Amino acid sequence: MRYSYKILKSYIEGDLKFEEMNEYLNILGLNPKIVNKTEEDIIFEIEIPTNRPDLLSFTGLLREILPFGNFSLKSPDSIHEIETISDYIPVDIEDIKDCPYYSCRIIKGIKNIISSGEFKNNIEKIGFRSSFLVVDISNFVMCELGQPLHIFDLDKIEGRIIVRRGKKGEKLITIDGKERDLEDILIIADEKKPIAIAGIMGGMNTEVDYNTKNILIESAYFNPAVVRKGSKKLGLVTEASLRFEKGLSVYVAKKGMERTTNLIKELCGGEIGKLSFSGEKEEDVKKQIYLRKNNVEKILGIKSEDSFIKNIFEKLGIGLEKKDNEFILTVPDYRKDLKEEIDIIEEIAKYKKYSEIPSEIPVVNIKPSPSSLEYESIKKMKDILINLGFYEVITLSFISDKIVEKFAPDAIKIENPLSQTFSFLRNSLIFNILEVLKYNMSHQNKSLEMFEFGTIYKKDKNRYVEKESLLISSFNCGTFFDFKGKIERFFYECGLENLDYVRIDRNFSEKGTNYELYYSEEKISDLFLVSKELKTFYDIEGEVYICEIYIEKLLEHVNFERKFKQLPKFPYSQRDFSFLFPKDINWKELETEIIKLNLPIEEIEVFDIYKGGKIPIDKISISFSIIFRSSEKTLESEEINNFSKIIIEMIEKKFKGKLRGENV
C-alpha cells in the first residue's frame, strides 16, 4: 500500500513534519521508503508485519505514531441514522465459520460520475486506477479505515444475497476480464449466479458501469484462512485479499459501511436503504491483559513512569486502568497482535526507543547443565560403532512416493511436500541407508559399513507416533557371521550378553534370513539379509546385511559399567565337537541346555556350520568348541573326558544329534 503525506496530514490535529513522521516510522521498524517526491506531496511505502492489518490504513498508521508527538488524530465523519427508504436485500450465510459477518446496503438514484479533481488525484497517488466515483469512494475508505468494500450494480442482482462455497463447474469472469473456476472457493452469489469472489474480487456480471443508477454496498468480515486458501488456489492477490488474510473484525466492517455510505451520500447523492446483515450481531469482545509494573522493569532493565505508560496506551486507543501495582488494559479488536503481557511490554519498549534501552549483559550464576542420560548413552553407542569400523550417516526423514507404493504403504503422507521425492515420512531407516549405499556404489566405493540414529514415523490407530531407531548395515565387508560378530560385540559393549535368536521372516528380508534378537524376553533388534526385491529397486548387487535396533528398548537395558574379576589361576582345556543335527535345530536352546549341566564351562563358540555336499538334505553340520576351566584346581584329562561324554549324551538324547568326530 502507498501512503500520501498530504492525505495523512489532513487527519492530524497539530503539526507533523514529514521528517518527524519518517523518523517515528523508522523507530517502529516500519522502514519507510519514498517512491515519489514532489513540491506538493511525498508518496511512500512501509514494511507491514503480518500480524498488523490495522497498519494497512491511514488512521491505523497515524495512530501508531501518536505516542511520539504532540498531535492528535481526527476521526473520519460517519452518520448512524441515515436511512431514507426501507428497501433492503436479505442475506443468507451458509457457513458462519466462513463468514462471521456480512452486511449490505442499497442506495438508489445516485449521480454516477467519473472521479475528477482532488479526489481523483488522491486515489491515483495511493496506487489505484481512477474509475467511477462510487467505486473510488469504496477504495478510498479501504485505505482510510482498512476495511475492504465492494460496490455492486443493484439492478444486475437477482434476488437475495447468499454467501456460500462455489459448486463444481461454477465459473465467474472477474472484473479483470479473466474466467475463474469457483469450486470450493467462498463466493457471493444471488439466487441465480455467482457475482463475486468473497474478499478477493468482484464479477463483471454485477460491475458498476455508465448505466448504473442503483448500487449495493458490501462490507463483511471473512475468515482469513478461507480467503487465503482461495487466493492461493486462484493465484489472485488483491488489496482486499491482503487485508482479509491478515484478519479484520466486525467492528471495522461496521465502521467501513458507515463511512462509505456517508461519503456516497455526500458526493453522489441518492436514497439510502436499510442495513441488511447476517452473522454476528455484536462486535468482538475486547480482551483484557494484566500488566505488572515490576515485570516491565525486570524485562527491559529500565524504569517506566506511570505517566509514560498511560500516555502510550491512551493515544493507541487502548483502555488503561491502574489497580495496586498493575495495569489492566482493554485491547480493541483491531490490535490482534496484542495477546499477552509480553506483547504490552514490547509496545512500551518500542516507544521508549530500543536505542535508549541499555544493552547490558545480565549478571547470573551460570552452571553447566548435565547432559541427559539418554544423550550420553547414544553418544557412547556411536563411539562403539565407530571403533568397530562403521561410518555414521545422517539422512532426511522423507521417502518418495515410489518407495511407499512398493514397500511402505502405511507411511504417513505430508500435506505440502517439497517434492515427490520428499512426499512421505519414513517408517524405517532402511530406505535412506540403501539410498546412501547406492550413491557410494555409483562413486566406486564398493565396500561400506554404516549406521544411522534417526526418527521413524508410524500411525498407531488414530494418532501419529515418533520412534527412535538405530540401523546398522554392512556391504562387501565380510560374511554374515562377521557382521553378526560385530553386532554381538556392540551389544556386549552396551552391557547386553546372552542374546536369544529367533528366526522369523519380516519385511525387507530374504526369506529365512531374519533373526529377532531378544534380551530378557524383550525384542530389541532384527538381524537380516536384505531381500532381492529391495536390492533390485536400488540397483545394488551383492549381499547387504542389516541390523535394525529399537533404541527405546535398548536404552532400558544398556549398561556401560565394567566389572573386573581376578585373572584365572588355573589353565583351561578345550574340546571340539562336530555334530549332525536336524536342519531346524535351535542353537540357542542347545547352548542353554549345555550350560544347565552345571559343568565348569567358561565358553562355548561355534566355529563351523555346513550343509550340502555329502550332508543329508534334512541335516546340518555344526562344529563348536567348549572351553573348560575350574576356579579351584587344574582339571585332569579324565575329568574333561567325562564332561564331554555328559554333553554328547545330552545332545544325542535331547536334540537327536549324531557325533561326527571328537577330540578327547
C-alpha positions as CSV (number, residue, x, y, z in Angstrom):
1,M,0.0,0.0,0.0
2,R,1.1,3.6,-0.7
3,Y,0.7,6.5,1.7
4,S,0.4,10.2,0.9
5,Y,1.9,12.6,3.4
6,K,-0.5,15.3,2.3
7,I,-3.5,12.9,2.9
8,L,-2.2,11.7,6.2
9,K,-1.6,15.2,7.4
10,S,-5.3,16.0,6.8
11,Y,-6.2,13.5,9.6
12,I,-3.9,15.2,12.1
13,E,-4.8,18.0,14.6
14,G,-1.4,19.7,15.3
15,D,1.8,19.9,13.5
16,L,3.7,16.9,12.0
17,K,6.5,17.4,9.6
18,F,7.4,14.6,7.2
19,E,10.9,14.3,8.6
20,E,9.4,13.7,12.0
21,M,7.0,11.1,10.6
22,N,9.8,9.4,8.8
23,E,11.9,9.2,12.0
24,Y,9.0,7.8,14.0
25,L,8.3,5.1,11.4
26,N,11.9,4.1,11.4
27,I,12.0,3.8,15.2
28,L,9.0,1.5,15.0
29,G,10.8,-0.7,12.5
30,L,8.4,0.0,9.6
31,N,11.3,1.2,7.3
32,P,9.5,3.8,5.2
33,K,10.7,4.1,1.5
34,I,9.9,7.2,-0.6
35,V,8.6,6.2,-4.1
36,N,7.7,9.7,-5.3
37,K,8.5,13.2,-4.1
38,T,7.2,16.5,-5.4
39,E,6.8,20.0,-4.1
40,E,3.2,19.3,-3.2
41,D,3.4,15.8,-1.7
42,I,5.6,12.8,-0.7
43,I,4.4,9.2,-1.5
44,F,5.9,6.4,0.5
45,E,5.6,2.7,1.3
46,I,6.3,0.8,4.6
47,E,7.1,-2.7,5.6
48,I,4.0,-4.1,7.4
49,P,4.2,-7.0,9.9
50,T,1.9,-9.9,9.0
51,N,0.0,-9.5,12.3
52,R,-0.7,-5.8,11.8
53,P,-3.6,-5.4,9.4
54,D,-4.5,-2.1,11.1
55,L,-1.4,-0.5,9.6
56,L,-2.9,-1.0,6.1
57,S,-4.9,2.2,6.6
58,F,-4.3,5.9,7.1
59,T,-5.8,6.0,10.5
60,G,-4.0,2.9,11.7
61,L,-0.6,4.2,10.6
62,L,-1.2,7.6,12.2
63,R,-2.5,6.0,15.4
64,E,0.8,4.1,15.6
65,I,2.9,7.3,15.8
66,L,0.6,9.3,18.1
67,P,2.6,8.5,21.3
68,F,5.7,10.2,19.9
69,G,4.3,13.7,19.2
70,N,2.1,16.5,20.4
71,F,-0.7,15.9,18.0
72,S,-4.0,14.0,17.8
73,L,-6.0,12.0,15.3
74,K,-9.2,13.3,13.7
75,S,-11.7,10.6,13.2
76,P,-13.4,10.4,9.8
77,D,-17.0,11.6,9.9
78,S,-19.8,9.0,10.0
79,I,-23.6,9.1,10.5
80,H,-25.6,6.4,12.2
81,E,-29.2,7.4,11.4
82,I,-29.1,7.7,7.6
83,E,-31.9,5.5,6.1
84,T,-34.3,7.4,3.8
85,I,-36.0,4.4,2.2
86,S,-37.0,1.0,3.6
87,D,-35.5,-1.1,0.7
88,Y,-33.1,-3.9,1.5
89,I,-31.8,-7.2,0.2
90,P,-31.9,-10.3,2.5
91,V,-28.6,-12.0,3.3
92,D,-28.0,-15.7,3.9
93,I,-24.7,-17.2,5.1
94,E,-24.4,-21.0,4.5
95,D,-21.5,-21.4,7.0
96,I,-20.9,-18.9,9.7
97,K,-17.3,-20.1,10.1
98,D,-16.5,-19.0,6.5
99,C,-18.1,-15.6,7.0
100,P,-18.9,-14.5,10.6
101,Y,-20.5,-11.2,9.5
102,Y,-21.9,-9.9,6.2
103,S,-23.7,-6.6,5.6
104,C,-25.0,-4.7,2.6
105,R,-27.0,-1.6,1.9
106,I,-29.0,-0.3,-1.1
107,I,-28.5,3.3,-2.4
108,K,-30.9,4.3,-5.2
109,G,-30.7,7.1,-7.6
110,I,-27.0,8.0,-7.3
111,K,-25.3,10.5,-9.5
112,N,-23.0,8.1,-11.3
113,I,-20.0,10.1,-12.5
114,I,-16.3,9.6,-13.2
115,S,-14.0,10.8,-10.5
116,S,-12.3,14.1,-11.0
117,G,-10.4,16.9,-9.3
118,E,-8.7,16.3,-6.0
119,F,-10.5,13.1,-5.2
120,K,-9.2,11.5,-8.4
121,N,-5.7,12.8,-7.7
122,N,-5.7,11.3,-4.2
123,I,-6.9,7.9,-5.5
124,E,-4.2,7.7,-8.1
125,K,-1.5,8.9,-5.8
126,I,-2.1,6.0,-3.4
127,G,-1.8,3.5,-6.3
128,F,-5.3,2.9,-7.7
129,R,-6.6,3.4,-11.2
130,S,-9.4,6.0,-11.0
131,S,-12.9,4.9,-12.1
132,F,-16.5,5.8,-11.3
133,L,-16.7,7.9,-8.2
134,V,-18.7,5.4,-6.1
135,V,-16.0,2.7,-6.8
136,D,-13.2,5.2,-5.9
137,I,-15.0,6.0,-2.7
138,S,-15.0,2.4,-1.6
139,N,-11.3,2.1,-2.4
140,F,-10.5,5.3,-0.5
141,V,-12.4,4.1,2.6
142,M,-10.5,0.9,2.4
143,C,-7.2,2.9,2.6
144,E,-8.7,5.2,5.2
145,L,-10.0,2.6,7.7
146,G,-8.5,-0.7,6.5
147,Q,-11.9,-2.3,5.6
148,P,-12.3,-3.6,2.0
149,L,-15.7,-2.9,0.5
150,H,-17.4,-3.7,-2.8
151,I,-20.0,-1.9,-4.9
152,F,-22.4,-3.9,-7.0
153,D,-24.8,-2.7,-9.6
154,L,-28.1,-3.4,-7.8
155,D,-30.2,-3.8,-11.0
156,K,-28.0,-6.8,-12.1
157,I,-28.6,-8.7,-8.8
158,E,-31.4,-11.3,-8.9
159,G,-33.0,-11.9,-5.5
160,R,-31.3,-12.3,-2.2
161,I,-27.5,-12.3,-1.4
162,I,-26.0,-15.8,-0.5
163,V,-22.5,-16.3,0.9
164,R,-21.5,-19.8,0.1
165,R,-18.9,-22.1,-1.4
166,G,-18.6,-22.5,-5.2
167,K,-20.0,-25.6,-6.7
168,K,-18.3,-27.9,-9.2
169,G,-18.4,-26.4,-12.6
170,E,-19.3,-22.9,-11.5
171,K,-17.3,-20.1,-13.1
172,L,-17.1,-16.4,-12.9
173,I,-15.5,-13.7,-15.1
174,T,-14.0,-11.3,-12.6
175,I,-13.6,-7.5,-13.2
176,D,-10.0,-8.1,-14.6
177,G,-11.6,-10.0,-17.5
178,K,-10.4,-13.5,-16.6
179,E,-12.6,-16.5,-16.1
180,R,-12.2,-18.2,-12.7
181,D,-13.1,-21.7,-11.5
182,L,-15.1,-21.3,-8.3
183,E,-15.2,-24.9,-7.0
184,D,-14.9,-24.9,-3.1
185,I,-14.0,-21.2,-3.1
186,L,-16.0,-18.8,-0.9
187,I,-18.2,-16.7,-3.2
188,I,-21.0,-14.1,-3.1
189,A,-24.0,-15.2,-5.1
190,D,-27.5,-14.1,-5.8
191,E,-30.3,-16.6,-6.3
192,K,-29.2,-17.5,-9.9
193,K,-25.5,-16.9,-10.2
194,P,-22.1,-16.1,-8.6
195,I,-21.4,-12.4,-8.5
196,A,-18.1,-12.1,-6.6
197,I,-15.2,-14.0,-5.0
198,A,-15.5,-13.3,-1.3
199,G,-12.8,-11.0,0.0
200,I,-10.8,-11.1,-3.3
201,M,-12.5,-9.6,-6.4
202,G,-16.0,-8.8,-7.9
203,G,-17.5,-10.2,-11.0
204,M,-18.1,-8.4,-14.3
205,N,-21.8,-9.5,-14.3
206,T,-22.6,-7.0,-11.5
207,E,-19.9,-4.4,-12.2
208,V,-20.7,-0.7,-12.0
209,D,-20.9,0.9,-15.5
210,Y,-22.1,4.1,-17.1
211,N,-25.8,2.9,-16.8
212,T,-25.6,2.2,-13.1
213,K,-28.1,4.2,-11.1
214,N,-28.8,2.0,-8.1
215,I,-26.0,0.3,-6.1
216,L,-25.5,-2.3,-3.3
217,I,-22.6,-1.7,-0.9
218,E,-20.9,-4.8,0.7
219,S,-19.0,-4.7,4.0
220,A,-18.1,-8.0,5.6
221,Y,-15.7,-10.0,7.8
222,F,-14.5,-13.1,6.1
223,N,-12.5,-16.0,7.7
224,P,-8.8,-15.1,7.0
225,A,-7.8,-18.7,6.3
226,V,-10.7,-19.2,3.8
227,V,-9.7,-16.0,1.9
228,R,-6.0,-17.0,2.0
229,K,-6.8,-20.5,0.6
230,G,-9.0,-19.1,-2.1
231,S,-6.4,-16.5,-3.1
232,K,-3.7,-19.2,-3.3
233,K,-5.8,-21.6,-5.3
234,L,-6.7,-18.9,-7.8
235,G,-3.3,-17.3,-7.9
236,L,-5.0,-14.0,-7.3
237,V,-3.8,-11.4,-4.8
238,T,-5.6,-8.1,-4.4
239,E,-5.6,-5.2,-1.9
240,A,-8.8,-6.6,-0.4
241,S,-7.4,-10.1,0.0
242,L,-4.2,-8.8,1.6
243,R,-6.3,-7.2,4.3
244,F,-8.8,-10.0,4.9
245,E,-5.9,-12.6,5.1
246,K,-4.3,-10.7,8.0
247,G,-7.6,-10.7,9.9
248,L,-10.1,-7.8,10.4
249,S,-13.1,-7.6,12.6
250,V,-16.9,-6.9,12.8
251,Y,-16.2,-3.5,14.3
252,V,-14.1,-2.4,11.3
253,A,-16.7,-3.8,8.9
254,K,-19.4,-1.7,10.5
255,K,-17.3,1.4,10.5
256,G,-16.4,0.9,6.9
257,M,-20.1,0.6,5.9
258,E,-21.0,3.8,7.8
259,R,-18.2,5.8,6.3
260,T,-18.8,4.6,2.7
261,T,-22.5,5.4,3.0
262,N,-21.8,8.8,4.3
263,L,-19.3,9.7,1.5
264,I,-21.5,8.4,-1.3
265,K,-24.5,10.4,0.1
266,E,-22.3,13.5,0.3
267,L,-20.6,13.2,-3.2
268,C,-23.1,11.1,-5.3
269,G,-26.4,11.7,-3.6
270,G,-29.1,9.0,-3.7
271,E,-31.7,7.5,-1.4
272,I,-30.2,5.3,1.4
273,G,-31.9,2.0,2.2
274,K,-31.9,-0.1,5.4
275,L,-28.8,-2.0,6.5
276,S,-29.2,-5.7,5.9
277,F,-26.8,-8.1,7.6
278,S,-26.3,-11.7,8.7
279,G,-23.9,-13.3,11.2
280,E,-22.6,-11.8,14.4
281,K,-24.7,-9.0,15.8
282,E,-22.2,-7.9,18.3
283,E,-18.7,-6.8,17.8
284,D,-15.8,-8.9,19.1
285,V,-15.4,-8.9,22.8
286,K,-12.5,-6.8,23.8
287,K,-9.8,-8.7,25.6
288,Q,-8.1,-7.6,28.9
289,I,-4.4,-8.0,29.6
290,Y,-2.9,-7.5,33.0
291,L,0.5,-5.7,33.1
292,R,2.7,-6.0,36.2
293,K,4.9,-2.9,36.5
294,N,7.8,-4.9,38.1
295,N,7.8,-7.1,35.0
296,V,8.4,-4.1,32.8
297,E,11.5,-3.1,34.8
298,K,12.6,-6.7,35.1
299,I,12.4,-7.4,31.3
300,L,13.5,-4.1,29.9
301,G,16.1,-3.3,32.6
302,I,14.8,0.3,32.9
303,K,12.1,2.1,34.9
304,S,9.0,3.3,33.2
305,E,6.9,6.1,34.8
306,D,3.1,5.6,35.1
307,S,2.5,8.8,33.1
308,F,4.6,7.4,30.2
309,I,2.7,4.1,30.1
310,K,-0.6,5.9,30.4
311,N,0.3,8.3,27.5
312,I,1.3,5.5,25.2
313,F,-1.8,3.4,25.6
314,E,-4.4,6.2,25.7
315,K,-3.0,7.5,22.4
316,L,-3.1,4.0,20.9
317,G,-6.8,3.7,21.8
318,I,-6.2,1.0,24.4
319,G,-8.1,1.4,27.7
320,L,-6.0,1.6,30.8
321,E,-6.9,1.2,34.5
322,K,-4.4,1.0,37.3
323,K,-5.0,-1.3,40.3
324,D,-2.4,-1.6,43.0
325,N,0.9,-2.2,41.3
326,E,-0.5,-3.4,38.0
327,F,-2.4,-2.1,35.0
328,I,-5.5,-3.6,33.4
329,L,-5.5,-2.9,29.6
330,T,-8.6,-3.3,27.5
331,V,-7.4,-4.0,23.9
332,P,-9.6,-3.1,20.9
333,D,-10.2,-5.8,18.4
334,Y,-8.2,-4.1,15.6
335,R,-5.0,-4.8,17.7
336,K,-5.0,-8.6,17.2
337,D,-1.2,-8.7,17.8
338,L,-1.6,-7.9,21.5
339,K,-2.4,-11.2,23.2
340,E,-0.4,-11.3,26.5
341,E,1.7,-9.3,28.9
342,I,4.9,-9.6,27.0
343,D,3.3,-8.0,23.9
344,I,2.4,-5.0,26.1
345,I,5.9,-4.8,27.4
346,E,7.2,-4.8,23.8
347,E,4.9,-1.9,23.0
348,I,6.5,0.1,25.9
349,A,10.0,-0.8,24.6
350,K,9.1,0.5,21.1
351,Y,8.1,3.9,22.4
352,K,10.9,4.1,24.8
353,K,13.1,3.6,21.7
354,Y,15.2,0.5,21.6
355,S,18.3,2.5,21.3
356,E,17.7,4.0,24.8
357,I,17.4,0.6,26.5
358,P,20.8,-0.3,27.9
359,S,22.5,-3.4,26.3
360,E,24.0,-4.8,29.5
361,I,24.9,-8.4,30.0
362,P,22.8,-9.7,32.9
363,V,24.8,-11.0,35.9
364,V,23.8,-14.6,36.6
365,N,25.3,-17.6,38.1
366,I,25.8,-19.9,35.1
367,K,26.3,-23.6,35.7
368,P,26.8,-26.2,33.1
369,S,23.6,-28.3,32.8
370,P,24.2,-32.0,33.0
371,S,23.6,-33.9,29.7
372,S,20.7,-36.3,29.7
373,L,21.5,-40.0,30.4
374,E,19.9,-40.9,27.0
375,Y,22.1,-38.5,25.1
376,E,25.2,-39.7,26.8
377,S,24.2,-43.3,26.1
378,I,23.7,-42.7,22.4
379,K,27.0,-40.8,22.2
380,K,28.8,-43.9,23.7
381,M,27.0,-46.2,21.3
382,K,28.2,-44.1,18.4
383,D,31.8,-44.3,19.7
384,I,31.5,-48.1,19.9
385,L,30.2,-48.5,16.4
386,I,32.9,-46.1,15.0
387,N,35.6,-48.2,16.8
388,L,34.1,-51.3,15.2
389,G,34.7,-49.7,11.7
390,F,31.3,-48.3,10.9
391,Y,30.7,-44.8,9.5
392,E,27.8,-42.6,10.7
393,V,25.4,-41.2,8.2
394,I,22.6,-38.6,8.7
395,T,19.8,-38.5,6.2
396,L,16.5,-36.6,5.7
397,S,13.3,-38.0,7.3
398,F,11.5,-38.3,4.0
399,I,10.9,-41.0,1.4
400,S,9.4,-40.9,-2.1
401,D,6.0,-42.0,-3.3
402,K,7.7,-44.7,-5.4
403,I,9.1,-46.3,-2.3
404,V,5.8,-46.1,-0.5
405,E,3.9,-47.6,-3.4
406,K,6.2,-50.7,-3.5
407,F,7.4,-51.2,0.1
408,A,5.8,-48.9,2.6
409,P,2.0,-48.5,2.1
410,D,1.5,-47.4,5.7
411,A,3.9,-44.5,5.5
412,I,2.5,-41.1,6.6
413,K,1.8,-38.6,3.7
414,I,3.0,-35.0,4.1
415,E,0.3,-32.4,3.3
416,N,2.5,-29.9,1.5
417,P,5.7,-31.8,0.4
418,L,8.7,-30.1,-1.1
419,S,8.6,-32.5,-4.0
420,Q,7.6,-36.1,-4.9
421,T,10.9,-37.3,-3.6
422,F,10.0,-35.9,-0.2
423,S,6.3,-36.6,0.0
424,F,6.1,-39.2,2.8
425,L,7.7,-39.6,6.3
426,R,9.9,-42.7,6.6
427,N,8.7,-45.6,8.7
428,S,12.1,-47.3,8.6
429,L,15.7,-46.2,8.2
430,I,16.5,-48.9,5.7
431,F,15.4,-46.9,2.7
432,N,17.7,-44.0,3.5
433,I,20.7,-46.3,4.2
434,L,20.2,-48.1,0.9
435,E,20.0,-44.7,-0.9
436,V,23.4,-43.8,0.6
437,L,24.8,-47.1,-0.4
438,K,23.6,-46.7,-3.9
439,Y,25.2,-43.3,-4.1
440,N,28.5,-44.6,-2.8
441,M,28.5,-47.5,-5.3
442,S,28.0,-45.1,-8.2
443,H,31.2,-43.3,-6.9
444,Q,33.2,-46.5,-6.9
445,N,33.0,-47.2,-3.2
446,K,32.4,-50.9,-3.3
447,S,32.5,-51.8,0.4
448,L,30.9,-49.9,3.2
449,E,29.7,-50.3,6.7
450,M,27.4,-47.6,8.1
451,F,25.0,-46.7,10.9
452,E,22.3,-44.1,11.5
453,F,20.5,-43.0,14.6
454,G,17.2,-41.4,13.5
455,T,13.5,-40.9,14.0
456,I,10.9,-43.0,12.2
457,Y,7.2,-42.2,12.0
458,K,4.3,-44.6,12.3
459,K,0.5,-44.4,12.6
460,D,-1.0,-46.1,15.7
461,K,-4.7,-46.2,15.4
462,N,-5.8,-42.5,15.3
463,R,-2.5,-41.0,16.3
464,Y,0.9,-40.5,14.9
465,V,3.9,-41.9,16.8
466,E,7.6,-41.0,16.5
467,K,10.1,-43.6,17.5
468,E,13.9,-43.6,17.7
469,S,15.7,-46.2,15.8
470,L,19.3,-47.4,15.0
471,L,20.1,-49.1,11.7
472,I,23.5,-50.7,11.1
473,S,24.5,-52.0,7.7
474,S,27.3,-53.9,6.0
475,F,28.1,-54.3,2.3
476,N,31.0,-56.3,0.9
477,C,32.9,-56.2,4.3
478,G,32.9,-59.9,5.2
479,T,30.3,-62.7,5.7
480,F,27.1,-62.6,7.6
481,F,28.9,-64.2,10.6
482,D,31.5,-61.4,10.5
483,F,28.6,-58.9,10.7
484,K,26.8,-60.9,13.4
485,G,30.0,-60.9,15.4
486,K,30.3,-57.1,15.2
487,I,26.7,-56.7,16.3
488,E,27.2,-59.1,19.2
489,R,30.3,-57.1,20.2
490,F,28.3,-53.9,20.0
491,F,25.6,-55.3,22.4
492,Y,28.4,-56.7,24.7
493,E,29.9,-53.2,24.9
494,C,26.4,-51.9,25.8
495,G,26.2,-54.4,28.6
496,L,23.9,-56.9,26.9
497,E,25.1,-60.5,26.8
498,N,23.5,-63.9,26.1
499,L,21.0,-62.6,23.5
500,D,18.4,-65.0,22.2
501,Y,17.9,-65.5,18.5
502,V,14.5,-66.4,17.0
503,R,14.3,-66.9,13.2
504,I,11.1,-65.2,11.9
505,D,10.6,-63.7,8.4
506,R,9.9,-60.0,8.2
507,N,9.5,-57.2,5.6
508,F,12.7,-56.3,3.6
509,S,14.5,-59.6,4.5
510,E,15.4,-62.5,2.2
511,K,13.2,-65.5,3.2
512,G,14.6,-67.5,6.1
513,T,17.4,-65.0,6.9
514,N,15.8,-62.8,9.6
515,Y,16.6,-63.3,13.2
516,E,14.8,-61.4,16.0
517,L,17.2,-60.7,18.9
518,Y,15.7,-60.8,22.4
519,Y,17.2,-59.7,25.7
520,S,15.4,-60.5,29.0
521,E,12.5,-61.8,26.9
522,E,12.1,-58.4,25.1
523,K,12.7,-57.9,21.4
524,I,15.4,-55.3,20.8
525,S,16.5,-55.9,17.3
526,D,16.2,-57.6,13.9
527,L,19.2,-59.0,12.1
528,F,18.7,-60.0,8.4
529,L,19.9,-60.2,4.8
530,V,18.2,-57.5,2.6
531,S,15.7,-59.0,0.1
532,K,16.5,-59.3,-3.6
533,E,13.4,-57.2,-4.5
534,L,14.7,-54.3,-2.4
535,K,18.2,-54.5,-3.8
536,T,16.9,-54.6,-7.3
537,F,14.9,-51.4,-6.6
538,Y,18.1,-49.6,-5.6
539,D,20.3,-51.3,-8.3
540,I,22.5,-52.9,-5.6
541,E,24.5,-56.1,-6.5
542,G,25.9,-58.1,-3.6
543,E,24.8,-59.0,-0.1
544,V,23.6,-56.3,2.2
545,Y,23.4,-57.2,5.9
546,I,21.1,-55.1,8.2
547,C,20.6,-54.8,11.9
548,E,17.7,-52.7,13.0
549,I,17.7,-51.8,16.7
550,Y,14.8,-50.4,18.7
551,I,16.6,-47.7,20.7
552,E,13.9,-47.2,23.3
553,K,14.1,-50.9,24.3
554,L,17.9,-50.9,24.2
555,L,18.2,-47.8,26.5
556,E,16.1,-49.7,29.1
557,H,18.9,-52.3,29.4
558,V,22.1,-50.5,28.4
559,N,24.9,-50.6,31.0
560,F,28.3,-49.3,30.3
561,E,29.8,-50.1,33.7
562,R,32.6,-52.7,33.6
563,K,33.2,-55.1,36.5
564,F,36.6,-56.7,36.7
565,K,37.4,-60.1,38.1
566,Q,40.7,-61.7,39.1
567,L,42.6,-63.4,36.3
568,P,42.2,-67.2,36.4
569,K,44.9,-69.1,38.3
570,F,44.4,-72.4,36.6
571,P,44.8,-73.4,32.9
572,Y,41.9,-74.1,30.6
573,S,41.2,-77.1,28.4
574,Q,39.4,-77.0,25.0
575,R,37.4,-79.8,23.3
576,D,36.0,-79.5,19.8
577,F,32.7,-81.3,18.8
578,S,31.1,-81.8,15.4
579,F,27.5,-83.0,15.2
580,L,24.9,-83.7,12.5
581,F,21.6,-82.1,13.6
582,P,18.1,-81.8,12.1
583,K,18.3,-78.7,9.9
584,D,15.7,-76.9,12.1
585,I,18.0,-77.1,15.2
586,N,17.8,-74.1,17.5
587,W,21.4,-73.4,18.6
588,K,20.4,-71.1,21.4
589,E,18.3,-73.9,23.0
590,L,21.2,-76.3,22.6
591,E,23.7,-73.8,24.2
592,T,21.3,-73.2,27.1
593,E,20.9,-76.9,27.8
594,I,24.8,-77.4,27.8
595,I,25.1,-74.5,30.4
596,K,22.3,-76.1,32.5
597,L,24.6,-79.2,33.0
598,N,26.5,-77.1,35.6
599,L,29.9,-78.2,34.3
600,P,32.9,-75.9,34.7
601,I,32.4,-74.4,31.3
602,E,33.9,-71.0,30.5
603,E,33.0,-70.5,26.9
604,I,31.1,-72.2,24.0
605,E,31.8,-71.0,20.5
606,V,30.6,-72.2,17.1
607,F,33.5,-72.3,14.5
608,D,31.8,-74.0,11.5
609,I,28.4,-74.5,10.0
610,Y,28.0,-76.7,6.9
611,K,25.2,-78.1,4.8
612,G,25.0,-79.6,1.3
613,G,27.6,-81.8,-0.3
614,K,27.6,-85.2,1.5
615,I,25.4,-83.9,4.3
616,P,21.9,-85.3,4.0
617,I,19.4,-82.7,2.8
618,D,17.4,-82.7,6.1
619,K,20.6,-82.3,8.2
620,I,23.1,-79.6,9.1
621,S,26.7,-80.0,10.4
622,I,27.6,-77.7,13.3
623,S,31.1,-77.7,14.9
624,F,31.8,-75.9,18.1
625,S,34.4,-75.6,20.9
626,I,33.9,-75.8,24.6
627,I,36.5,-74.3,27.0
628,F,36.6,-76.0,30.4
629,R,38.2,-74.2,33.4
630,S,37.9,-74.6,37.2
631,S,38.5,-71.7,39.6
632,E,39.7,-74.2,42.3
633,K,42.1,-76.6,40.6
634,T,43.6,-77.8,37.3
635,L,41.2,-80.2,35.6
636,E,42.5,-83.7,34.8
637,S,42.1,-85.2,31.3
638,E,39.9,-87.9,32.7
639,E,37.5,-85.3,34.2
640,I,37.3,-83.4,30.9
641,N,36.6,-86.6,29.1
642,N,33.7,-87.3,31.5
643,F,32.3,-83.8,31.0
644,S,32.5,-84.4,27.2
645,K,30.6,-87.6,27.5
646,I,27.9,-86.0,29.5
647,I,27.5,-83.3,26.9
648,I,27.4,-85.8,24.0
649,E,24.8,-88.0,25.7
650,M,22.6,-85.0,26.4
651,I,22.9,-83.8,22.8
652,E,22.1,-87.2,21.3
653,K,19.2,-87.7,23.6
654,K,17.5,-84.3,23.6
655,F,18.5,-82.9,20.2
656,K,18.9,-86.1,18.1
657,G,22.4,-85.1,17.3
658,K,24.9,-87.5,15.8
659,L,28.6,-87.1,16.7
660,R,30.7,-86.9,13.6
661,G,34.1,-86.8,15.3
662,E,35.6,-85.9,18.7
663,N,38.9,-84.9,20.2
664,V,39.1,-86.3,23.7
